[in-house]
Amino acid sequence: MATADPKTQTISLEDMPLPQLHKLKAQFEEEIGELTSAFTQMKQAQAVFRECKNCVESMTPDNLDKTIMVPLTNSLYVPGKLSNIDSVVVDAGTGYYIEKSVVDAAQYYDTKAEFVQGNAKKIQETIEKKQTSFRGLLEIIQFKMTQQQRQQEQQQQQQQQKQGASK
């Protein structure tokens, strides 16, 4: 059984003052936003890898010598002819390109998509945990604010009673 580190202190959220809870809330919101952005990017990357696999799998003998549009940039395409259906050039990242067979390229993109999917799943699990903690924090903030409001109302009533008694 693991023992707690004597240097580690646990602070209950109920014991924290409202300003600190609001700072913690802002921190949670920022972290959840960043994780959500990362999750979205992972899903987009996964979609790109799947689309690349589909393109590679379209390299069939039926398409040999057909005219295709070759991308030079994201928005500039030029016509070209498909002269080789046995191998493709795969973008390996950071400016490196690898020539692979069509089968190897499809497997490469499958592996990449699975890897990204695994990372996206981990991020999603982290987001869910953070959101659960965030909801708990919001409940504590709401409770403390209600409690603070009741105290203020009681103080106002006491002041009104004192003013009424002094008249």
Backbone as JSON, one array per atom type, in Angstrom:
{
  "sequence": "MATADPKTQTISLEDMPLPQLHKLKAQFEEEIGELTSAFTQMKQAQAVFRECKNCVESMTPDNLDKTIMVPLTNSLYVPGKLSNIDSVVVDAGTGYYIEKSVVDAAQYYDTKAEFVQGNAKKIQETIEKKQTSFRGLLEIIQFKMTQQQRQQEQQQQQQQQKQGASK",
  "N": [[0.84, -1.19, 0.0], [0.57, 2.2, -0.83], [2.12, 5.02, 0.66], [1.35, 8.32, 1.73], [3.13, 11.17, 0.61], [4.96, 13.01, 2.88], [5.5, 15.7, 2.39], [3.6, 16.55, 0.64], [0.68, 18.44, 0.42], [-2.79, 18.47, 0.89], [-5.37, 20.44, -0.19], [-8.57, 21.32, 0.55], [-11.21, 22.15, -1.64], [-13.42, 23.37, -0.59], [-12.4, 24.82, 1.47], [-11.07, 26.89, 0.34], [-10.88, 30.4, -0.44], [-13.29, 32.46, -2.21], [-12.1, 34.19, -4.29], [-9.76, 32.73, -4.97], [-10.92, 30.38, -5.85], [-12.22, 31.33, -8.13], [-10.0, 31.97, -9.69], [-8.97, 29.42, -10.06], [-11.07, 28.35, -11.49], [-10.88, 29.84, -13.88], [-8.43, 28.89, -14.75], [-9.04, 26.18, -15.2], [-10.91, 26.52, -17.3], [-9.24, 27.54, -19.3], [-7.42, 25.39, -19.65], [-9.18, 23.34, -20.48], [-10.09, 24.48, -22.84], [-7.68, 24.54, -24.36], [-7.11, 21.8, -24.5], [-9.36, 20.92, -25.89], [-8.96, 22.2, -28.33], [-6.6, 20.9, -29.15], [-7.62, 18.32, -29.38], [-9.41, 18.67, -31.51], [-7.59, 19.28, -33.55], [-6.27, 16.85, -33.68], [-8.3, 15.17, -34.61], [-8.71, 16.32, -37.11], [-6.24, 15.8, -38.31], [-6.34, 13.04, -38.34], [-8.45, 12.67, -40.15], [-7.22, 13.68, -42.46], [-5.17, 11.77, -42.86], [-6.72, 9.52, -43.36], [-7.99, 10.32, -45.71], [-5.75, 10.51, -47.36], [-5.04, 7.82, -47.46], [-7.28, 6.83, -48.83], [-6.89, 8.08, -51.29], [-4.48, 6.89, -52.11], [-5.33, 4.27, -52.33], [-6.91, 4.51, -54.55], [-5.32, 4.2, -56.67], [-5.42, 2.45, -59.22], [-5.27, 0.05, -61.94], [-7.18, 0.94, -63.76], [-7.01, 3.67, -63.65], [-4.64, 4.37, -64.79], [-2.71, 6.46, -66.85], [-4.66, 8.39, -66.88], [-5.92, 11.75, -66.77], [-5.14, 13.87, -64.11], [-5.51, 16.18, -61.34], [-2.83, 17.84, -60.04], [-1.64, 18.83, -56.97], [0.1, 21.81, -56.34], [0.35, 23.75, -54.43], [-1.7, 24.6, -51.55], [-3.78, 25.84, -52.83], [-3.27, 25.81, -55.54], [-3.4, 24.01, -58.45], [-2.29, 21.77, -61.02], [-2.74, 20.26, -64.23], [-2.05, 16.79, -64.78], [-0.67, 13.54, -65.72], [-1.35, 10.25, -64.7], [1.14, 8.12, -64.43], [2.37, 6.04, -63.14], [1.31, 3.46, -61.22], [2.18, 1.85, -59.27], [3.85, 2.77, -57.25], [4.13, 5.41, -54.8], [4.8, 8.74, -53.62], [5.31, 9.57, -50.35], [4.52, 11.93, -47.87], [6.52, 12.3, -45.23], [6.76, 14.09, -43.24], [8.07, 17.16, -41.86], [9.37, 18.06, -44.21], [10.41, 15.78, -45.41], [10.26, 13.14, -47.76], [9.09, 9.97, -48.83], [9.46, 7.24, -50.97], [7.1, 4.8, -51.59], [5.53, 1.58, -51.95], [2.19, 1.14, -53.2], [0.63, -0.43, -51.5], [2.21, -0.45, -49.14], [2.14, 2.28, -48.59], [-0.59, 2.67, -48.03], [-0.79, 1.14, -45.71], [0.96, 2.61, -44.12], [-0.44, 5.04, -43.85], [-2.68, 4.08, -42.51], [-1.51, 3.26, -40.09], [-0.6, 5.73, -39.14], [-3.08, 7.08, -38.84], [-4.3, 5.48, -36.86], [-2.52, 5.86, -34.75], [-2.85, 8.61, -34.26], [-5.54, 8.56, -33.6], [-5.44, 7.12, -31.19], [-4.05, 8.97, -29.58], [-5.9, 11.07, -29.66], [-8.0, 9.89, -28.3], [-6.92, 9.66, -25.73], [-6.65, 12.37, -25.11], [-9.34, 13.1, -25.16], [-10.32, 11.64, -22.97], [-8.93, 12.94, -20.92], [-10.06, 15.49, -21.17], [-12.7, 14.92, -20.42], [-12.34, 14.18, -17.72], [-11.33, 16.6, -16.7], [-13.56, 18.25, -17.18], [-15.43, 17.1, -15.47], [-14.25, 17.64, -12.99], [-14.31, 20.4, -13.19], [-17.07, 20.92, -13.2], [-17.66, 20.14, -10.57], [-16.18, 22.07, -9.2], [-17.58, 24.37, -9.99], [-20.0, 23.91, -8.67], [-19.17, 24.14, -6.01], [-18.35, 26.82, -5.99], [-20.8, 28.06, -6.52], [-22.22, 27.29, -4.23], [-20.7, 28.57, -2.22], [-21.05, 31.23, -2.99], [-23.82, 31.54, -2.64], [-23.95, 31.1, 0.07], [-22.43, 33.28, 0.99], [-24.07, 35.36, 0.13], [-26.32, 34.93, 1.74], [-25.22, 35.47, 4.23], [-24.69, 38.19, 3.95], [-27.31, 39.15, 3.69], [-28.33, 38.5, 6.19], [-26.74, 40.16, 7.78], [-27.62, 42.64, 6.88], [-30.27, 42.56, 7.75], [-29.84, 42.46, 10.5], [-28.67, 44.98, 10.88], [-30.79, 46.6, 10.15], [-32.59, 45.95, 12.13], [-31.22, 46.91, 14.37], [-31.21, 49.63, 13.76], [-33.95, 50.12, 13.8], [-34.5, 49.61, 16.48], [-33.1, 51.61, 17.77], [-34.53, 53.87, 17.21]],
  "CA": [[0.0, 0.0, 0.0], [1.38, 3.42, -0.95], [1.94, 6.01, 1.71], [1.34, 9.71, 1.23], [4.37, 11.93, 0.75], [4.73, 13.98, 3.97], [5.64, 17.06, 1.88], [2.43, 16.88, -0.16], [-0.45, 18.92, 1.18], [-4.05, 18.47, 0.17], [-6.22, 21.56, 0.22], [-9.95, 21.11, 0.13], [-11.77, 23.29, -2.37], [-14.38, 24.05, 0.29], [-11.65, 25.7, 2.37], [-10.46, 27.98, -0.42], [-11.73, 31.58, -0.59], [-13.89, 32.64, -3.53], [-11.17, 34.69, -5.33], [-8.89, 31.63, -5.41], [-11.77, 29.46, -6.63], [-12.44, 31.93, -9.44], [-8.75, 31.8, -10.44], [-8.92, 28.01, -10.42], [-12.08, 28.19, -12.54], [-10.29, 30.39, -15.11], [-7.37, 27.95, -15.16], [-9.74, 25.02, -15.78], [-11.47, 26.92, -18.59], [-8.13, 27.65, -20.25], [-6.92, 24.05, -19.93], [-10.19, 22.63, -21.26], [-10.04, 25.07, -24.19], [-6.48, 24.08, -25.05], [-7.27, 20.37, -24.79], [-10.37, 20.8, -26.94], [-8.29, 22.6, -29.56], [-5.69, 19.81, -29.51], [-8.47, 17.2, -29.81], [-9.9, 19.02, -32.84], [-6.47, 19.13, -34.47], [-6.02, 15.41, -33.84], [-9.36, 14.64, -35.46], [-8.45, 16.81, -38.46], [-5.09, 15.05, -38.82], [-6.83, 11.69, -38.62], [-9.22, 12.75, -41.4], [-6.26, 13.85, -43.55], [-4.52, 10.48, -43.1], [-7.7, 8.61, -43.99], [-8.16, 10.79, -47.09], [-4.54, 10.11, -48.08], [-5.16, 6.38, -47.71], [-8.26, 6.66, -49.9], [-6.25, 8.49, -52.55], [-3.51, 5.86, -52.47], [-6.08, 3.08, -52.75], [-7.52, 4.76, -55.86], [-4.29, 3.95, -57.68], [-5.76, 1.17, -59.84], [-4.94, 0.02, -63.38], [-8.17, 1.72, -64.51], [-6.65, 5.09, -63.61], [-3.36, 4.58, -65.47], [-2.71, 7.42, -67.97], [-5.78, 9.35, -66.79], [-5.53, 13.1, -66.38], [-5.48, 14.21, -62.73], [-5.06, 17.51, -60.9], [-1.69, 17.69, -59.12], [-1.53, 20.04, -56.14], [1.42, 22.43, -56.15], [0.16, 24.37, -53.11], [-3.06, 24.35, -51.08], [-4.78, 26.44, -53.71], [-2.82, 25.8, -56.93], [-3.33, 22.67, -59.04], [-1.98, 21.72, -62.44], [-3.1, 18.94, -64.78], [-0.96, 15.83, -64.94], [-1.12, 12.19, -66.08], [-0.94, 9.2, -63.77], [1.95, 7.21, -65.25], [2.88, 4.94, -62.31], [0.31, 3.1, -60.2], [2.81, 0.89, -58.37], [4.49, 3.42, -56.1], [3.75, 6.79, -54.54], [5.69, 9.48, -52.73], [4.58, 9.85, -49.12], [5.07, 13.01, -47.03], [6.84, 11.75, -43.91], [6.79, 15.2, -42.28], [9.22, 18.07, -41.78], [10.06, 18.2, -45.47], [10.95, 14.51, -45.9], [9.35, 12.37, -48.58], [9.54, 8.6, -48.98], [8.77, 6.49, -52.01], [6.58, 3.53, -51.06], [4.55, 0.9, -52.8], [0.82, 1.56, -52.88], [0.21, -1.22, -50.33], [2.95, 0.08, -47.98], [1.64, 3.63, -48.31], [-1.89, 2.52, -47.39], [-0.51, 0.69, -44.33], [1.58, 3.75, -43.44], [-1.5, 5.98, -43.46], [-3.49, 3.41, -41.48], [-0.75, 3.33, -38.84], [-0.64, 7.13, -38.7], [-4.45, 7.38, -38.39], [-4.5, 4.77, -35.59], [-1.7, 6.55, -33.74], [-3.52, 9.88, -33.95], [-6.78, 8.21, -32.92], [-5.07, 6.79, -29.81], [-3.76, 10.23, -28.87], [-7.16, 11.81, -29.53], [-8.78, 9.23, -27.24], [-6.31, 10.06, -24.44], [-7.01, 13.77, -24.88], [-10.76, 13.13, -24.85], [-10.46, 11.17, -21.59], [-8.45, 14.03, -20.07], [-11.07, 16.54, -21.22], [-13.84, 14.48, -19.62], [-11.95, 14.28, -16.31], [-11.26, 18.03, -16.36], [-14.92, 18.78, -17.16], [-16.06, 16.61, -14.25], [-13.68, 18.44, -11.91], [-14.79, 21.76, -13.4], [-18.47, 20.97, -12.71], [-17.58, 20.12, -9.11], [-15.71, 23.39, -8.79], [-18.7, 25.3, -10.17], [-20.95, 23.66, -7.57], [-18.6, 24.72, -4.78], [-18.42, 28.29, -6.14], [-22.21, 28.44, -6.37], [-22.56, 27.12, -2.82], [-20.04, 29.64, -1.46], [-21.68, 32.51, -3.32], [-25.12, 31.52, -1.97], [-23.64, 31.24, 1.5], [-21.99, 34.66, 1.18], [-25.25, 36.2, -0.05], [-27.14, 34.76, 2.95], [-24.57, 36.2, 5.31], [-24.92, 39.62, 3.71], [-28.72, 39.43, 3.98], [-28.46, 38.46, 7.65], [-26.12, 41.37, 8.31], [-28.52, 43.75, 6.58], [-31.41, 42.45, 8.65], [-29.39, 42.85, 11.83], [-28.48, 46.43, 10.88], [-32.14, 47.21, 10.12], [-33.17, 45.75, 13.45], [-30.54, 47.84, 15.26], [-31.7, 50.97, 13.43], [-35.34, 50.21, 14.27], [-34.5, 49.62, 17.94], [-32.53, 52.86, 18.24], [-35.47, 54.95, 16.96]],
  "C": [[0.88, 1.24, 0.0], [1.08, 4.37, 0.2], [2.03, 7.4, 1.1], [2.69, 10.36, 1.51], [4.13, 12.98, 1.83], [4.83, 15.43, 3.5], [4.42, 17.51, 1.1], [1.29, 17.3, 0.75], [-1.68, 18.87, 0.3], [-4.9, 19.6, 0.72], [-7.6, 21.3, -0.34], [-10.47, 22.35, -0.57], [-12.75, 24.07, -1.5], [-13.69, 25.04, 1.22], [-11.04, 26.91, 1.66], [-11.41, 29.18, -0.5], [-12.2, 31.73, -2.04], [-12.92, 33.18, -4.59], [-10.24, 33.59, -5.86], [-9.69, 30.63, -6.24], [-12.03, 30.01, -8.02], [-11.18, 31.84, -10.31], [-8.62, 30.36, -10.92], [-9.91, 27.71, -11.55], [-11.52, 28.68, -13.88], [-9.21, 29.46, -15.65], [-7.99, 26.71, -15.81], [-10.28, 25.36, -17.16], [-10.39, 26.99, -19.66], [-7.61, 26.26, -20.64], [-7.9, 23.26, -20.79], [-10.22, 23.17, -22.69], [-8.85, 24.58, -24.99], [-6.59, 22.6, -25.43], [-8.29, 20.15, -25.9], [-9.78, 21.17, -28.29], [-7.36, 21.48, -30.05], [-6.49, 18.61, -30.02], [-8.98, 17.45, -31.23], [-8.8, 18.85, -33.88], [-6.15, 17.66, -34.72], [-7.05, 14.8, -34.77], [-9.16, 15.09, -36.91], [-7.28, 16.04, -39.09], [-5.51, 13.63, -39.18], [-7.62, 11.67, -39.94], [-8.29, 12.9, -42.6], [-5.59, 12.52, -43.88], [-5.47, 9.49, -43.78], [-7.93, 9.01, -45.45], [-6.95, 10.41, -47.93], [-4.59, 8.62, -48.41], [-6.15, 6.12, -48.85], [-7.67, 7.02, -51.26], [-5.27, 7.43, -53.03], [-4.23, 4.62, -52.99], [-6.77, 3.27, -54.1], [-6.53, 4.55, -57.0], [-4.52, 2.55, -58.26], [-5.37, 1.21, -61.31], [-5.94, 0.82, -64.23], [-7.77, 3.19, -64.61], [-5.33, 5.41, -64.31], [-3.56, 5.45, -66.7], [-3.93, 8.35, -67.98], [-5.23, 10.7, -66.35], [-6.03, 13.36, -64.95], [-5.03, 15.63, -62.44], [-3.99, 17.3, -59.82], [-1.58, 18.97, -58.29], [-0.09, 20.53, -56.05], [1.46, 23.14, -54.8], [-1.26, 24.03, -52.67], [-4.12, 24.87, -52.03], [-4.4, 26.42, -55.19], [-2.65, 24.36, -57.41], [-2.99, 22.78, -60.52], [-2.38, 20.34, -62.97], [-1.86, 18.07, -64.95], [-1.55, 14.48, -65.33], [-0.54, 11.21, -65.08], [-0.19, 8.14, -64.58], [2.48, 6.02, -64.46], [1.84, 4.66, -61.23], [0.88, 2.13, -59.18], [3.43, 1.52, -57.13], [4.03, 4.87, -56.02], [4.81, 7.43, -53.65], [4.85, 9.94, -51.54], [5.29, 10.96, -48.35], [5.27, 12.45, -45.63], [6.9, 12.84, -42.84], [8.1, 15.94, -42.31], [10.05, 18.1, -43.05], [10.67, 16.93, -46.02], [9.87, 13.75, -46.65], [9.96, 10.99, -48.81], [8.76, 7.95, -50.12], [8.38, 5.13, -51.45], [5.68, 2.88, -52.1], [3.16, 1.35, -52.35], [0.33, 0.84, -51.62], [0.89, -0.69, -49.07], [2.45, 1.47, -47.6], [0.29, 3.57, -47.6], [-1.71, 2.08, -45.93], [0.09, 1.83, -43.51], [0.51, 4.72, -42.96], [-2.45, 5.37, -42.44], [-2.82, 3.53, -40.11], [-0.79, 4.75, -38.27], [-2.02, 7.48, -38.14], [-4.74, 6.72, -37.05], [-3.74, 5.45, -34.46], [-2.39, 7.85, -33.29], [-4.83, 9.61, -33.2], [-6.52, 7.86, -31.45], [-4.78, 8.03, -28.99], [-5.03, 11.05, -28.66], [-8.01, 11.21, -28.42], [-8.24, 9.61, -25.86], [-6.69, 11.51, -24.1], [-8.49, 13.88, -24.49], [-11.02, 12.67, -23.41], [-10.03, 12.25, -20.6], [-9.47, 15.16, -20.02], [-12.25, 16.17, -20.33], [-13.55, 14.57, -18.12], [-11.92, 15.75, -15.86], [-12.66, 18.63, -16.27], [-15.67, 18.33, -15.9], [-15.56, 17.41, -13.05], [-14.19, 19.88, -11.97], [-16.23, 21.9, -12.89], [-18.51, 20.95, -11.18], [-17.15, 21.46, -8.55], [-16.82, 24.42, -8.9], [-19.74, 25.14, -9.06], [-20.46, 24.29, -6.27], [-18.66, 26.25, -4.84], [-19.84, 28.76, -5.93], [-22.64, 28.35, -4.91], [-21.97, 28.26, -1.99], [-20.68, 31.0, -1.73], [-23.06, 32.62, -2.65], [-24.93, 31.75, -0.47], [-23.25, 32.69, 1.82], [-23.19, 35.62, 1.07], [-26.16, 36.11, 1.18], [-26.55, 35.53, 4.12], [-24.78, 37.7, 5.17], [-26.36, 39.99, 4.05], [-28.96, 39.44, 5.49], [-27.87, 39.72, 8.28], [-27.0, 42.59, 8.05], [-29.73, 43.73, 7.49], [-31.04, 42.88, 10.06], [-29.21, 44.36, 11.92], [-29.84, 47.13, 10.9], [-32.8, 47.07, 11.47], [-32.54, 46.71, 14.45], [-31.03, 49.27, 15.04], [-33.13, 51.16, 13.92], [-35.41, 50.28, 15.78], [-33.97, 50.94, 18.48], [-33.48, 54.04, 18.02], [-36.48, 55.04, 18.02]]
}
